């Protein structure tokens, strides 16, 4: 429906690095922590930061419960594919805008509850307002890296990768053989490839 729906997606490793033992501790199963407890803690910490640190006032009506969905999304490429669907698509695709008649816009969307396609018709200004609500304010970034992916954590990340390599859990792709093509001279008359017969110096 393109309504305002602020939310955050986070990709978290299924384990952690022990600096003292210099080894990686793998999560034993696909369970990380309780999502209901996470929702309570996340809501309390964020609201406390807004009021105490940023000194901003909160709206009168706030939801008592926030929704947190914590799930196992796989290893490596599947996890990145899961995240990329939310990062690299626009607010609305051109093909989803069905018509523009009498200063009204009709577009289609996928209902998350029924998993079916539905349509919605709005005045042009209201439609533009919905779209503009999804544009990030100046200074905010769409993607941020924390933990092991921070810029100054490259050495520790390499150390973890080496540990995985020694344990046989990580293999680096073999370098591709570079094929160098030799220049082929073409005959200006017949457009066929000419073969070098020899080099003759003038007498």
C-alpha positions as CSV (number, residue, x, y, z in Angstrom):
1,X,0.0,0.0,0.0
2,X,3.1,2.2,0.3
3,X,2.0,3.5,3.7
4,X,4.6,4.8,6.1
5,X,6.2,1.7,7.6
6,X,9.6,2.4,9.2
7,X,11.6,-0.7,9.9
8,X,15.2,-2.0,10.0
9,X,16.7,-5.1,8.5
10,X,19.9,-6.5,10.2
11,X,22.1,-9.4,9.1
12,X,23.8,-10.9,12.2
13,X,26.5,-13.6,12.1
14,X,25.5,-17.0,13.7
15,X,28.5,-16.8,16.0
16,X,31.2,-14.6,17.4
17,X,35.0,-14.2,17.6
18,X,36.8,-14.8,20.9
19,X,39.7,-12.3,21.0
20,X,41.4,-14.1,23.9
21,X,41.3,-17.6,22.5
22,X,41.5,-16.1,18.9
23,X,38.9,-18.5,17.6
24,X,35.4,-18.4,16.2
25,X,32.5,-19.7,18.3
26,X,29.8,-21.2,16.1
27,X,26.2,-21.1,17.0
28,X,25.1,-24.7,17.7
29,X,21.7,-24.3,16.0
30,X,19.6,-21.9,14.0
31,X,18.2,-20.2,17.2
32,X,19.9,-16.9,18.1
33,X,17.6,-15.3,20.8
34,X,14.0,-14.8,21.7
35,X,12.3,-12.4,19.3
36,X,9.7,-11.3,21.9
37,X,12.4,-10.3,24.4
38,X,14.2,-8.6,21.6
39,X,11.2,-6.5,20.8
40,X,10.8,-5.3,24.4
41,X,14.5,-4.4,24.8
42,X,14.8,-2.7,21.4
43,X,11.7,-0.5,22.0
44,X,12.9,0.5,25.5
45,X,16.5,1.3,24.4
46,X,15.4,3.3,21.4
47,X,12.8,5.4,23.2
48,X,15.2,6.1,26.0
49,X,17.9,7.2,23.5
50,X,15.4,9.5,21.8
51,X,14.3,11.2,25.0
52,X,17.5,11.3,27.0
53,X,20.2,11.7,24.5
54,X,18.5,13.4,21.5
55,X,16.2,15.4,23.8
56,X,13.2,14.9,21.4
57,X,9.6,14.6,22.3
58,X,7.7,11.5,21.5
59,X,4.2,11.3,20.0
60,X,1.2,11.0,22.3
61,X,0.2,7.6,20.9
62,X,2.9,4.9,20.6
63,X,2.3,1.2,20.1
64,X,2.9,-0.8,23.2
65,X,4.3,-3.7,21.3
66,X,6.8,-3.6,18.4
67,X,7.1,-6.4,15.9
68,X,10.4,-8.2,15.6
69,X,10.9,-11.0,13.2
70,X,14.1,-13.1,13.9
71,X,14.8,-15.9,11.4
72,X,17.6,-18.0,10.0
73,X,18.2,-16.9,6.4
74,X,21.0,-19.3,5.4
75,X,24.7,-19.0,4.8
76,X,26.7,-16.8,2.4
77,X,24.9,-16.0,-0.8
78,X,21.3,-16.9,0.4
79,X,21.7,-14.4,3.2
80,X,22.8,-11.6,0.9
81,X,20.0,-12.4,-1.6
82,X,17.5,-12.1,1.2
83,X,18.9,-8.6,2.2
84,X,19.3,-7.4,-1.4
85,X,15.6,-7.6,-2.1
86,X,15.0,-4.8,0.4
87,X,18.0,-2.7,-0.5
88,X,18.1,-2.5,-4.2
89,X,14.6,-2.0,-5.3
90,X,12.8,1.3,-5.6
91,X,9.8,2.6,-3.8
92,X,7.5,1.6,-6.6
93,X,8.2,0.1,-10.0
94,X,6.9,1.7,-13.2
95,X,5.0,-1.4,-14.1
96,X,3.0,-1.2,-10.9
97,X,1.5,2.2,-11.8
98,X,-1.5,1.2,-13.8
99,X,-3.2,4.5,-14.7
100,X,-3.3,8.2,-14.2
101,X,-6.8,9.6,-14.8
102,X,-8.7,12.7,-13.5
103,X,-5.8,13.6,-11.2
104,X,-5.8,10.2,-9.6
105,X,-3.2,7.5,-9.6
106,X,-4.0,3.8,-9.6
107,X,-1.3,1.4,-8.6
108,X,-1.0,-2.3,-7.6
109,X,0.7,-3.8,-4.6
110,X,1.0,-7.2,-3.0
111,X,-0.9,-7.8,0.2
112,X,1.4,-9.4,2.7
113,X,-1.5,-11.2,4.5
114,X,-3.2,-12.8,1.5
115,X,-0.2,-12.8,-0.8
116,X,-2.4,-11.5,-3.6
117,X,-2.2,-8.5,-5.9
118,X,-4.5,-5.6,-5.1
119,X,-5.0,-2.1,-6.5
120,X,-5.3,1.3,-4.8
121,X,-6.4,4.6,-6.2
122,X,-5.3,7.9,-4.6
123,X,-5.3,11.6,-5.6
124,X,-2.0,12.6,-7.2
125,X,-0.8,14.8,-4.3
126,X,-1.5,12.1,-1.7
127,X,0.3,9.5,-3.9
128,X,3.3,11.8,-4.1
129,X,3.3,12.3,-0.4
130,X,3.3,8.5,0.2
131,X,6.3,8.2,-2.1
132,X,8.2,11.1,-0.5
133,X,7.8,9.6,2.9
134,X,10.0,6.8,1.8
135,X,12.9,9.2,0.8
136,X,15.6,9.2,3.4
137,X,16.4,12.6,5.1
138,X,19.7,14.3,4.3
139,X,22.5,12.6,6.2
140,X,21.0,9.2,6.6
141,X,22.3,6.2,4.7
142,X,20.4,3.2,3.6
143,X,23.1,0.7,4.6
144,X,25.6,0.7,7.4
145,X,28.2,-1.8,8.4
146,X,28.9,-2.7,12.0
147,X,30.9,-5.3,13.9
148,X,33.2,-7.4,11.7
149,X,32.3,-5.5,8.6
150,X,33.5,-2.1,9.8
151,X,36.2,-0.4,7.9
152,X,38.8,-0.6,10.6
153,X,38.1,-4.3,11.4
154,X,39.8,-5.6,8.2
155,X,42.6,-7.3,10.1
156,X,40.3,-9.1,12.4
157,X,38.1,-10.1,9.5
158,X,41.1,-11.6,7.7
159,X,42.1,-13.5,10.9
160,X,38.6,-15.0,11.0
161,X,38.8,-16.0,7.3
162,X,42.2,-17.6,7.9
163,X,40.7,-19.6,10.8
164,X,37.9,-20.8,8.6
165,X,40.4,-21.8,5.9
166,X,42.5,-23.8,8.3
167,X,39.3,-25.6,9.5
168,X,38.3,-26.4,5.9
169,X,35.1,-24.3,6.2
170,X,36.2,-21.6,3.7
171,X,37.8,-22.0,0.3
172,X,39.0,-19.1,-1.8
173,X,38.0,-19.1,-5.4
174,X,40.9,-20.2,-7.7
175,X,42.3,-17.3,-9.7
176,X,41.1,-17.4,-13.3
177,X,43.7,-17.9,-15.9
178,X,44.2,-14.8,-17.9
179,X,44.0,-15.4,-21.7
180,X,45.9,-12.9,-23.7
181,X,44.7,-12.3,-27.2
182,X,47.2,-11.6,-29.9
183,X,46.5,-8.8,-32.4
184,X,45.4,-10.2,-35.7
185,X,46.1,-7.9,-38.7
186,X,43.3,-7.9,-41.4
187,X,43.9,-7.3,-45.1
188,X,42.3,-4.0,-46.1
189,X,41.2,-5.6,-49.5
190,X,39.8,-9.0,-48.7
191,X,39.2,-8.5,-44.9
192,X,40.9,-11.8,-44.1
193,X,43.4,-12.4,-41.4
194,X,46.9,-11.9,-42.7
195,X,49.7,-14.3,-41.6
196,X,53.2,-13.0,-40.9
197,X,55.6,-14.6,-43.4
198,X,58.8,-12.9,-42.2
199,X,60.6,-9.6,-41.6
200,X,62.8,-8.3,-44.4
201,X,65.2,-5.5,-43.9
202,X,65.7,-3.2,-46.9
203,X,69.2,-3.6,-48.5
